[in-house]
Amino acid sequence: MNRRYPEGTALIYVNAHDDEVALVPGKRYIIERRRADGMHEATVKSLWKDDTGSLWLLPESTDPLFQQPIPVDGSEGDEVRVLGRVVYSVSKE
């Protein structure tokens, strides 16, 4: 997400579990992802809805290793949990 949030940016988010946050395309979410190969990450992604109605998490990164969309439904064998929706970001000057 370094295209959107430079290194050192602090994010404030609404906890999805406490407030029953509805997923809104175009908003950014903190997600937890566990892949079938054992990799585990917590990251921020933008939510996008395609023409078929499927929801995808899109990275905004300059790193080619982190530019692939992730299906929210975990159809690629990944477990994806939405932890919260980003509501503010604070960057160092």
C-alpha positions, 0 to 999 in steps of 0.5 A: 500500500506504499502508493497510498500510505508512505512508510511510517503512516499510522492508520485509524480503523473501525473494528469490523467485529464491534461495529458490524462494518459493511463492506463498501467498494472503494474503501480500504480495509485492514485484512488478515490473510492466511495462505494454504502454504502457511504464510500469514499477513496483516495488511491494508487493501482497497475493496473492489467489486467486479462486473459479476459482483465478486469482491476483491482486495486490491493492493496499491504497492510498487512492489511487483510481488504485492500487486495481485488482487485477492478474492475476499471469498478465499476461493484461492485456498486462502483464509481472508478475514476483514479486521476493520475499515480504515477511517483516517491516516496520519503521516509524518511531515 
